[in-house]
Amino acid sequence: MPFATRVHPGKKIRLSDIDPKANGGLEKADGEAQLEKLSLELGELQELLYAAGTHSLLVVFQGMDTAGKDGSIRAVFNHTSPLGQRISPFKVPTPLERDHDFLWRVHSQTPEKGMISIFNRSHYEDVLVVRVHELAPKAVWSKRFEHINNFERLLADSDTIIVKFYLHISPEEQEQRLLDREREVEKAWKLSAADWVERRSWSKYMTAYEEAIQRCTTSYAPWIVVPSDRKWFRNLAVAESLVETLRPYRKGWVDALTERGQAELTAIRAARGERGRRN
Protein backbone atom coordinates (compact mmCIF):
# COMPACT_ATOMS: atom_id res chain seq x y z
CA MET A 1 0.00 0.00 0.00
CA PRO A 2 1.48 3.39 -1.01
CA PHE A 3 2.50 5.63 1.89
CA ALA A 4 1.61 8.83 -0.01
CA THR A 5 -1.57 9.87 -1.80
CA ARG A 6 -1.33 10.09 -5.58
CA VAL A 7 -3.88 12.58 -6.91
CA HIS A 8 -5.78 11.36 -9.95
CA PRO A 9 -6.67 13.68 -12.86
CA GLY A 10 -10.17 15.07 -12.65
CA LYS A 11 -10.61 14.19 -8.97
CA LYS A 12 -11.17 16.79 -6.29
CA ILE A 13 -8.59 17.01 -3.55
CA ARG A 14 -9.32 18.05 0.02
CA LEU A 15 -6.11 18.31 2.00
CA SER A 16 -8.09 18.21 5.23
CA ASP A 17 -9.05 14.61 4.37
CA ILE A 18 -5.39 13.51 4.41
CA ASP A 19 -3.82 13.00 7.83
CA PRO A 20 -0.46 14.82 8.02
CA LYS A 21 0.44 12.69 11.07
CA ALA A 22 0.10 9.37 9.23
CA ASN A 23 2.78 6.74 9.81
CA GLY A 24 1.61 3.90 7.55
CA GLY A 25 1.28 1.63 10.54
CA LEU A 26 5.05 1.58 10.98
CA GLU A 27 7.42 2.25 13.83
CA LYS A 28 10.20 4.76 13.20
CA ALA A 29 12.98 2.14 13.21
CA ASP A 30 11.19 0.02 10.60
CA GLY A 31 10.51 3.09 8.47
CA GLU A 32 14.13 4.19 8.56
CA ALA A 33 15.30 0.68 7.60
CA GLN A 34 12.95 0.70 4.62
CA LEU A 35 14.13 4.17 3.65
CA GLU A 36 17.74 3.00 3.55
CA LYS A 37 16.85 0.17 1.15
CA LEU A 38 14.80 2.45 -1.07
CA SER A 39 17.50 5.13 -1.11
CA LEU A 40 20.05 2.54 -2.23
CA GLU A 41 17.71 1.36 -4.98
CA LEU A 42 17.14 4.97 -6.03
CA GLY A 43 20.91 5.34 -6.35
CA GLU A 44 21.03 2.28 -8.63
CA LEU A 45 18.17 3.61 -10.74
CA GLN A 46 19.87 6.98 -11.04
CA GLU A 47 23.03 5.30 -12.31
CA LEU A 48 21.02 3.52 -15.01
CA LEU A 49 19.17 6.74 -15.89
CA TYR A 50 22.48 8.58 -16.20
CA ALA A 51 24.22 5.86 -18.20
CA ALA A 52 21.35 5.15 -20.60
CA GLY A 53 20.79 8.84 -21.34
CA THR A 54 17.33 8.25 -22.79
CA HIS A 55 15.28 10.00 -20.09
CA SER A 56 15.57 12.71 -17.47
CA LEU A 57 13.82 13.16 -14.13
CA LEU A 58 12.25 16.29 -12.70
CA VAL A 59 11.29 16.20 -9.01
CA VAL A 60 9.27 19.12 -7.63
CA PHE A 61 8.97 19.83 -3.90
CA GLN A 62 6.31 22.23 -2.62
CA GLY A 63 5.00 22.82 0.87
CA MET A 64 4.54 25.34 3.62
CA ASP A 65 7.56 26.63 5.54
CA THR A 66 9.20 23.88 7.68
CA ALA A 67 7.38 21.11 5.75
CA GLY A 68 10.77 19.55 5.00
CA LYS A 69 11.77 20.27 1.43
CA ASP A 70 15.48 20.50 2.30
CA GLY A 71 15.29 17.57 4.69
CA SER A 72 13.59 15.33 2.15
CA ILE A 73 16.22 16.09 -0.47
CA ARG A 74 19.07 15.28 1.94
CA ALA A 75 17.52 12.06 3.23
CA VAL A 76 16.11 10.59 0.03
CA PHE A 77 18.95 11.38 -2.38
CA ASN A 78 21.82 10.50 -0.04
CA HIS A 79 22.86 7.51 -2.19
CA THR A 80 22.64 9.27 -5.55
CA SER A 81 25.62 10.83 -7.30
CA PRO A 82 25.86 14.64 -7.26
CA LEU A 83 27.32 14.40 -10.77
CA GLY A 84 23.94 13.28 -12.07
CA GLN A 85 21.67 15.79 -10.39
CA ARG A 86 21.06 19.49 -9.89
CA ILE A 87 19.07 21.24 -7.15
CA SER A 88 17.34 24.49 -8.08
CA PRO A 89 15.80 26.67 -5.35
CA PHE A 90 13.27 29.19 -6.60
CA LYS A 91 13.14 32.33 -4.50
CA VAL A 92 11.64 35.76 -5.18
CA PRO A 93 12.12 36.54 -8.89
CA THR A 94 14.89 38.97 -9.80
CA PRO A 95 14.05 42.12 -11.81
CA LEU A 96 15.30 40.37 -14.95
CA GLU A 97 13.14 37.32 -14.28
CA ARG A 98 10.09 39.50 -13.65
CA ASP A 99 10.58 41.09 -17.06
CA HIS A 100 10.03 37.70 -18.72
CA ASP A 101 7.15 35.25 -18.67
CA PHE A 102 6.85 33.32 -15.39
CA LEU A 103 8.25 30.10 -16.89
CA TRP A 104 11.35 31.72 -18.37
CA ARG A 105 13.54 31.20 -15.31
CA VAL A 106 12.25 27.66 -14.83
CA HIS A 107 12.82 26.18 -18.26
CA SER A 108 16.59 26.62 -18.13
CA GLN A 109 16.71 24.53 -14.94
CA THR A 110 14.90 21.49 -16.35
CA PRO A 111 17.02 18.34 -16.67
CA GLU A 112 18.89 17.24 -19.76
CA LYS A 113 18.90 13.57 -20.75
CA GLY A 114 20.41 11.37 -18.06
CA MET A 115 20.07 14.00 -15.35
CA ILE A 116 17.87 14.63 -12.32
CA SER A 117 16.67 18.14 -11.55
CA ILE A 118 15.21 18.79 -8.11
CA PHE A 119 13.10 21.90 -7.66
CA ASN A 120 12.98 23.29 -4.13
CA ARG A 121 9.84 25.35 -4.70
CA SER A 122 9.04 25.85 -8.36
CA HIS A 123 6.90 27.44 -11.05
CA TYR A 124 3.92 26.72 -8.80
CA GLU A 125 4.87 29.71 -6.66
CA ASP A 126 3.29 31.79 -9.40
CA VAL A 127 -0.16 30.34 -8.66
CA LEU A 128 0.41 30.12 -4.89
CA VAL A 129 2.29 33.07 -3.34
CA VAL A 130 1.23 35.33 -6.19
CA ARG A 131 -2.40 34.41 -5.56
CA VAL A 132 -2.37 34.51 -1.76
CA HIS A 133 -0.63 37.89 -1.59
CA GLU A 134 -2.43 39.32 -4.60
CA LEU A 135 0.79 40.09 -6.45
CA ALA A 136 -1.09 39.69 -9.71
CA PRO A 137 -4.80 39.85 -10.52
CA LYS A 138 -6.85 36.68 -10.90
CA ALA A 139 -7.13 37.35 -14.62
CA VAL A 140 -3.35 36.81 -14.80
CA TRP A 141 -2.60 33.95 -12.40
CA SER A 142 -5.70 31.90 -13.31
CA LYS A 143 -4.40 31.48 -16.88
CA ARG A 144 -1.19 29.98 -15.58
CA PHE A 145 -2.66 26.57 -14.77
CA GLU A 146 -3.05 25.86 -18.48
CA HIS A 147 0.41 27.22 -19.22
CA ILE A 148 1.88 24.94 -16.53
CA ASN A 149 0.11 21.87 -17.92
CA ASN A 150 1.34 22.66 -21.43
CA PHE A 151 4.87 23.26 -20.15
CA GLU A 152 4.93 19.96 -18.28
CA ARG A 153 3.43 18.19 -21.29
CA LEU A 154 6.30 19.53 -23.40
CA LEU A 155 8.81 18.16 -20.90
CA ALA A 156 7.07 14.77 -20.76
CA ASP A 157 6.96 14.56 -24.55
CA SER A 158 10.72 15.13 -24.45
CA ASP A 159 11.12 12.04 -22.21
CA THR A 160 11.32 13.86 -18.89
CA ILE A 161 9.78 11.86 -16.05
CA ILE A 162 7.97 14.27 -13.72
CA VAL A 163 7.03 13.73 -10.08
CA LYS A 164 5.60 16.54 -7.92
CA PHE A 165 5.42 16.34 -4.13
CA TYR A 166 3.28 18.42 -1.84
CA LEU A 167 4.65 17.99 1.69
CA HIS A 168 1.52 18.06 3.84
CA ILE A 169 2.23 19.46 7.31
CA SER A 170 -0.27 20.51 9.99
CA PRO A 171 -0.27 24.08 11.35
CA GLU A 172 0.36 22.67 14.84
CA GLU A 173 3.50 20.83 13.71
CA GLN A 174 4.70 23.87 11.80
CA GLU A 175 4.35 26.03 14.89
CA GLN A 176 6.37 23.56 16.95
CA ARG A 177 9.14 23.44 14.35
CA LEU A 178 9.33 27.22 14.20
CA LEU A 179 9.60 27.37 17.99
CA ASP A 180 12.26 24.64 17.95
CA ARG A 181 14.36 26.73 15.57
CA GLU A 182 14.45 29.53 18.10
CA ARG A 183 15.97 27.16 20.67
CA GLU A 184 18.62 25.65 18.39
CA VAL A 185 21.61 27.90 17.87
CA GLU A 186 22.81 25.96 14.83
CA LYS A 187 19.49 26.68 13.08
CA ALA A 188 19.48 30.42 13.79
CA TRP A 189 20.16 31.10 10.11
CA LYS A 190 16.70 29.72 9.32
CA LEU A 191 14.88 32.15 11.60
CA SER A 192 12.56 34.54 9.81
CA ALA A 193 9.74 36.72 11.10
CA ALA A 194 8.17 36.24 7.66
CA ASP A 195 7.42 32.61 8.53
CA TRP A 196 5.11 33.74 11.33
CA VAL A 197 3.49 36.32 9.08
CA GLU A 198 2.83 33.67 6.41
CA ARG A 199 1.01 31.51 8.97
CA ARG A 200 -1.77 34.09 9.04
CA SER A 201 -2.62 33.11 5.47
CA TRP A 202 -2.74 29.35 6.13
CA SER A 203 -6.33 28.84 4.96
CA LYS A 204 -5.68 30.89 1.82
CA TYR A 205 -2.65 28.77 1.06
CA MET A 206 -4.61 25.55 1.51
CA THR A 207 -7.25 26.80 -0.95
CA ALA A 208 -4.54 27.79 -3.42
CA TYR A 209 -2.74 24.46 -3.08
CA GLU A 210 -5.92 22.45 -3.52
CA GLU A 211 -6.75 24.21 -6.77
CA ALA A 212 -3.19 24.02 -8.09
CA ILE A 213 -2.93 20.32 -7.29
CA GLN A 214 -6.36 19.52 -8.73
CA ARG A 215 -5.92 21.50 -11.93
CA CYS A 216 -2.32 20.49 -12.58
CA THR A 217 -2.26 16.80 -11.75
CA THR A 218 -2.02 14.82 -14.96
CA SER A 219 -1.08 11.32 -16.07
CA TYR A 220 2.31 12.65 -17.21
CA ALA A 221 2.98 14.95 -14.22
CA PRO A 222 1.16 13.67 -11.14
CA TRP A 223 0.92 15.39 -7.78
CA ILE A 224 1.65 13.25 -4.74
CA VAL A 225 0.56 14.41 -1.28
CA VAL A 226 3.00 13.30 1.43
CA PRO A 227 2.06 13.28 5.15
CA SER A 228 4.91 15.28 6.66
CA ASP A 229 4.39 15.74 10.41
CA ARG A 230 6.70 12.77 10.98
CA LYS A 231 9.98 13.49 9.22
CA TRP A 232 11.04 9.87 8.93
CA PHE A 233 7.71 8.88 7.36
CA ARG A 234 7.80 11.84 4.99
CA ASN A 235 11.21 10.74 3.73
CA LEU A 236 10.06 7.14 3.37
CA ALA A 237 6.95 8.12 1.40
CA VAL A 238 8.94 10.31 -0.98
CA ALA A 239 11.56 7.60 -1.57
CA GLU A 240 8.90 4.95 -2.16
CA SER A 241 7.07 7.12 -4.68
CA LEU A 242 10.24 7.90 -6.63
CA VAL A 243 11.43 4.31 -6.75
CA GLU A 244 8.02 3.02 -7.83
CA THR A 245 7.93 5.67 -10.56
CA LEU A 246 11.36 4.71 -11.93
CA ARG A 247 11.23 0.92 -11.61
CA PRO A 248 9.23 0.37 -14.83
CA TYR A 249 12.04 2.06 -16.78
CA ARG A 250 14.78 -0.22 -15.42
CA LYS A 251 14.50 -2.96 -18.06
CA GLY A 252 14.53 -0.50 -20.94
CA TRP A 253 17.63 1.21 -19.56
CA VAL A 254 19.40 -2.10 -18.97
CA ASP A 255 18.51 -3.32 -22.47
CA ALA A 256 19.79 -0.09 -24.04
CA LEU A 257 23.04 -0.31 -22.10
CA THR A 258 23.51 -4.00 -22.96
CA GLU A 259 23.04 -3.27 -26.66
CA ARG A 260 25.41 -0.34 -26.46
CA GLY A 261 27.98 -2.45 -24.65
CA GLN A 262 27.80 -5.20 -27.25
CA ALA A 263 28.24 -2.67 -30.04
CA GLU A 264 31.27 -1.15 -28.32
CA LEU A 265 32.77 -4.57 -27.69
CA THR A 266 32.44 -5.37 -31.37
CA ALA A 267 34.13 -2.08 -32.25
CA ILE A 268 36.95 -2.73 -29.76
CA ARG A 269 37.61 -6.19 -31.21
CA ALA A 270 37.62 -4.77 -34.71
CA ALA A 271 40.08 -2.09 -33.62
CA ARG A 272 42.36 -4.82 -32.26
CA GLY A 273 42.10 -6.71 -35.53
CA GLU A 274 40.31 -9.66 -33.98
CA ARG A 275 38.04 -11.83 -36.12
CA GLY A 276 35.41 -14.40 -35.20
CA ARG A 277 35.98 -14.32 -31.45
CA ARG A 278 32.96 -14.23 -29.15
CA ASN A 279 34.75 -14.30 -25.78
C-alpha positions as CSV (number, residue, x, y, z in Angstrom):
1,M,0.0,0.0,0.0
2,P,1.5,3.4,-1.0
3,F,2.5,5.6,1.9
4,A,1.6,8.8,0.0
5,T,-1.6,9.9,-1.8
6,R,-1.3,10.1,-5.6
7,V,-3.9,12.6,-6.9
8,H,-5.8,11.4,-10.0
9,P,-6.7,13.7,-12.9
10,G,-10.2,15.1,-12.6
11,K,-10.6,14.2,-9.0
12,K,-11.2,16.8,-6.3
13,I,-8.6,17.0,-3.5
14,R,-9.3,18.1,0.0
15,L,-6.1,18.3,2.0
16,S,-8.1,18.2,5.2
17,D,-9.1,14.6,4.4
18,I,-5.4,13.5,4.4
19,D,-3.8,13.0,7.8
20,P,-0.5,14.8,8.0
21,K,0.4,12.7,11.1
22,A,0.1,9.4,9.2
23,N,2.8,6.7,9.8
24,G,1.6,3.9,7.5
25,G,1.3,1.6,10.5
26,L,5.1,1.6,11.0
27,E,7.4,2.3,13.8
28,K,10.2,4.8,13.2
29,A,13.0,2.1,13.2
30,D,11.2,0.0,10.6
31,G,10.5,3.1,8.5
32,E,14.1,4.2,8.6
33,A,15.3,0.7,7.6
34,Q,12.9,0.7,4.6
35,L,14.1,4.2,3.7
36,E,17.7,3.0,3.6
37,K,16.8,0.2,1.1
38,L,14.8,2.5,-1.1
39,S,17.5,5.1,-1.1
40,L,20.1,2.5,-2.2
41,E,17.7,1.4,-5.0
42,L,17.1,5.0,-6.0
43,G,20.9,5.3,-6.3
44,E,21.0,2.3,-8.6
45,L,18.2,3.6,-10.7
46,Q,19.9,7.0,-11.0
47,E,23.0,5.3,-12.3
48,L,21.0,3.5,-15.0
49,L,19.2,6.7,-15.9
50,Y,22.5,8.6,-16.2
51,A,24.2,5.9,-18.2
52,A,21.3,5.1,-20.6
53,G,20.8,8.8,-21.3
54,T,17.3,8.3,-22.8
55,H,15.3,10.0,-20.1
56,S,15.6,12.7,-17.5
57,L,13.8,13.2,-14.1
58,L,12.2,16.3,-12.7
59,V,11.3,16.2,-9.0
60,V,9.3,19.1,-7.6
61,F,9.0,19.8,-3.9
62,Q,6.3,22.2,-2.6
63,G,5.0,22.8,0.9
64,M,4.5,25.3,3.6
65,D,7.6,26.6,5.5
66,T,9.2,23.9,7.7
67,A,7.4,21.1,5.7
68,G,10.8,19.5,5.0
69,K,11.8,20.3,1.4
70,D,15.5,20.5,2.3
71,G,15.3,17.6,4.7
72,S,13.6,15.3,2.1
73,I,16.2,16.1,-0.5
74,R,19.1,15.3,1.9
75,A,17.5,12.1,3.2
76,V,16.1,10.6,0.0
77,F,18.9,11.4,-2.4
78,N,21.8,10.5,0.0
79,H,22.9,7.5,-2.2
80,T,22.6,9.3,-5.6
81,S,25.6,10.8,-7.3
82,P,25.9,14.6,-7.3
83,L,27.3,14.4,-10.8
84,G,23.9,13.3,-12.1
85,Q,21.7,15.8,-10.4
86,R,21.1,19.5,-9.9
87,I,19.1,21.2,-7.2
88,S,17.3,24.5,-8.1
89,P,15.8,26.7,-5.3
90,F,13.3,29.2,-6.6
91,K,13.1,32.3,-4.5
92,V,11.6,35.8,-5.2
93,P,12.1,36.5,-8.9
94,T,14.9,39.0,-9.8
95,P,14.0,42.1,-11.8
96,L,15.3,40.4,-15.0
97,E,13.1,37.3,-14.3
98,R,10.1,39.5,-13.7
99,D,10.6,41.1,-17.1
100,H,10.0,37.7,-18.7
101,D,7.1,35.2,-18.7
102,F,6.9,33.3,-15.4
103,L,8.2,30.1,-16.9
104,W,11.4,31.7,-18.4
105,R,13.5,31.2,-15.3
106,V,12.3,27.7,-14.8
107,H,12.8,26.2,-18.3
108,S,16.6,26.6,-18.1
109,Q,16.7,24.5,-14.9
110,T,14.9,21.5,-16.4
111,P,17.0,18.3,-16.7
112,E,18.9,17.2,-19.8
113,K,18.9,13.6,-20.8
114,G,20.4,11.4,-18.1
115,M,20.1,14.0,-15.4
116,I,17.9,14.6,-12.3
117,S,16.7,18.1,-11.5
118,I,15.2,18.8,-8.1
119,F,13.1,21.9,-7.7
120,N,13.0,23.3,-4.1
121,R,9.8,25.3,-4.7
122,S,9.0,25.9,-8.4
123,H,6.9,27.4,-11.1
124,Y,3.9,26.7,-8.8
125,E,4.9,29.7,-6.7
126,D,3.3,31.8,-9.4
127,V,-0.2,30.3,-8.7
128,L,0.4,30.1,-4.9
129,V,2.3,33.1,-3.3
130,V,1.2,35.3,-6.2
131,R,-2.4,34.4,-5.6
132,V,-2.4,34.5,-1.8
133,H,-0.6,37.9,-1.6
134,E,-2.4,39.3,-4.6
135,L,0.8,40.1,-6.4
136,A,-1.1,39.7,-9.7
137,P,-4.8,39.8,-10.5
138,K,-6.9,36.7,-10.9
139,A,-7.1,37.3,-14.6
140,V,-3.4,36.8,-14.8
141,W,-2.6,33.9,-12.4
142,S,-5.7,31.9,-13.3
143,K,-4.4,31.5,-16.9
144,R,-1.2,30.0,-15.6
145,F,-2.7,26.6,-14.8
146,E,-3.0,25.9,-18.5
147,H,0.4,27.2,-19.2
148,I,1.9,24.9,-16.5
149,N,0.1,21.9,-17.9
150,N,1.3,22.7,-21.4
151,F,4.9,23.3,-20.1
152,E,4.9,20.0,-18.3
153,R,3.4,18.2,-21.3
154,L,6.3,19.5,-23.4
155,L,8.8,18.2,-20.9
156,A,7.1,14.8,-20.8
157,D,7.0,14.6,-24.6
158,S,10.7,15.1,-24.4
159,D,11.1,12.0,-22.2
160,T,11.3,13.9,-18.9
161,I,9.8,11.9,-16.1
162,I,8.0,14.3,-13.7
163,V,7.0,13.7,-10.1
164,K,5.6,16.5,-7.9
165,F,5.4,16.3,-4.1
166,Y,3.3,18.4,-1.8
167,L,4.7,18.0,1.7
168,H,1.5,18.1,3.8
169,I,2.2,19.5,7.3
170,S,-0.3,20.5,10.0
171,P,-0.3,24.1,11.3
172,E,0.4,22.7,14.8
173,E,3.5,20.8,13.7
174,Q,4.7,23.9,11.8
175,E,4.3,26.0,14.9
176,Q,6.4,23.6,16.9
177,R,9.1,23.4,14.3
178,L,9.3,27.2,14.2
179,L,9.6,27.4,18.0
180,D,12.3,24.6,17.9
181,R,14.4,26.7,15.6
182,E,14.4,29.5,18.1
183,R,16.0,27.2,20.7
184,E,18.6,25.6,18.4
185,V,21.6,27.9,17.9
186,E,22.8,26.0,14.8
187,K,19.5,26.7,13.1
188,A,19.5,30.4,13.8
189,W,20.2,31.1,10.1
190,K,16.7,29.7,9.3
191,L,14.9,32.2,11.6
192,S,12.6,34.5,9.8
193,A,9.7,36.7,11.1
194,A,8.2,36.2,7.7
195,D,7.4,32.6,8.5
196,W,5.1,33.7,11.3
197,V,3.5,36.3,9.1
198,E,2.8,33.7,6.4
199,R,1.0,31.5,9.0
200,R,-1.8,34.1,9.0
201,S,-2.6,33.1,5.5
202,W,-2.7,29.3,6.1
203,S,-6.3,28.8,5.0
204,K,-5.7,30.9,1.8
205,Y,-2.6,28.8,1.1
206,M,-4.6,25.6,1.5
207,T,-7.2,26.8,-0.9
208,A,-4.5,27.8,-3.4
209,Y,-2.7,24.5,-3.1
210,E,-5.9,22.4,-3.5
211,E,-6.8,24.2,-6.8
212,A,-3.2,24.0,-8.1
213,I,-2.9,20.3,-7.3
214,Q,-6.4,19.5,-8.7
215,R,-5.9,21.5,-11.9
216,C,-2.3,20.5,-12.6
217,T,-2.3,16.8,-11.8
218,T,-2.0,14.8,-15.0
219,S,-1.1,11.3,-16.1
220,Y,2.3,12.7,-17.2
221,A,3.0,14.9,-14.2
222,P,1.2,13.7,-11.1
223,W,0.9,15.4,-7.8
224,I,1.7,13.3,-4.7
225,V,0.6,14.4,-1.3
226,V,3.0,13.3,1.4
227,P,2.1,13.3,5.1
228,S,4.9,15.3,6.7
229,D,4.4,15.7,10.4
230,R,6.7,12.8,11.0
231,K,10.0,13.5,9.2
232,W,11.0,9.9,8.9
233,F,7.7,8.9,7.4
234,R,7.8,11.8,5.0
235,N,11.2,10.7,3.7
236,L,10.1,7.1,3.4
237,A,6.9,8.1,1.4
238,V,8.9,10.3,-1.0
239,A,11.6,7.6,-1.6
240,E,8.9,4.9,-2.2
241,S,7.1,7.1,-4.7
242,L,10.2,7.9,-6.6
243,V,11.4,4.3,-6.8
244,E,8.0,3.0,-7.8
245,T,7.9,5.7,-10.6
246,L,11.4,4.7,-11.9
247,R,11.2,0.9,-11.6
248,P,9.2,0.4,-14.8
249,Y,12.0,2.1,-16.8
250,R,14.8,-0.2,-15.4
251,K,14.5,-3.0,-18.1
252,G,14.5,-0.5,-20.9
253,W,17.6,1.2,-19.6
254,V,19.4,-2.1,-19.0
255,D,18.5,-3.3,-22.5
256,A,19.8,-0.1,-24.0
257,L,23.0,-0.3,-22.1
258,T,23.5,-4.0,-23.0
259,E,23.0,-3.3,-26.7
260,R,25.4,-0.3,-26.5
261,G,28.0,-2.4,-24.6
262,Q,27.8,-5.2,-27.3
263,A,28.2,-2.7,-30.0
264,E,31.3,-1.1,-28.3
265,L,32.8,-4.6,-27.7
266,T,32.4,-5.4,-31.4
267,A,34.1,-2.1,-32.2
268,I,37.0,-2.7,-29.8
269,R,37.6,-6.2,-31.2
270,A,37.6,-4.8,-34.7
271,A,40.1,-2.1,-33.6
272,R,42.4,-4.8,-32.3
273,G,42.1,-6.7,-35.5
274,E,40.3,-9.7,-34.0
275,R,38.0,-11.8,-36.1
276,G,35.4,-14.4,-35.2
277,R,36.0,-14.3,-31.4
278,R,33.0,-14.2,-29.1
279,N,34.7,-14.3,-25.8
